[in-house]
Amino acid sequence: MRRSLIYGSAIALFAFVADQATKAAVVANDMVIGAGFPIFNGFNLIHIRNDGVAFGALGGAPWWSLVVLALGVCGWLTILLVRTDRTDEALAYGAIIGGALGNVIDRVRLRAVTDFLDFYIGEAHWPAFNFADVFVVSGAAIIILLSVLDERRKQKT
C-alpha cells in the first residue's frame, strides 16, 4: 500500500474520531441545547443542532438528502485519495472525508449536526461549528493552495 493512501486514510480516521469524541463530550456534559459556556472573551462552548450545512444553508432540507450528498462527495474524494501519489493531497482528501463522515453520523443519528465552537467579536458571532467542519475546511483550503502552487510552478516552466 502506498504511503499517501496510508496517510490519507489515517487522517480520515483521526478526523472522524476527533469529531465524534468532541461531540460526545458536549452531549455527555449535559450542555443544554442553545446554552453557552464562556471560555474566554471571544470564545464560548455552545450546544447547537444544525439541520443545514455551512452557516445553516439548506436548513430544513431532508436530512437524508444531505447524507446522500455527503456520501457522494466522500465517494468521489475516496477515488481521488486512492489515485494520488502525493501525500499532501492525500492528507487533504482524508481530512475532508473524515470530517464529512463525522457529520454524516450525526445526521443519521440525530437528523442534525452538533455544533459547539462559538467565536465572536463583541456582539458579532461567527456561526457555530464543530471539528468536522474544521477538517473539511482545512482539507479544502489545502487542495486550493496546492492547486494554486501547482499552477504557479507550471507558469514558471
Summary of the structure (lengths in Angstrom):
residues: 157
radius of gyration: 17.1
end to end distance: 32.4
largest distance: 58.0
contacts: 480
relative contact order: 0.19
helix: 64%
strand: 16%
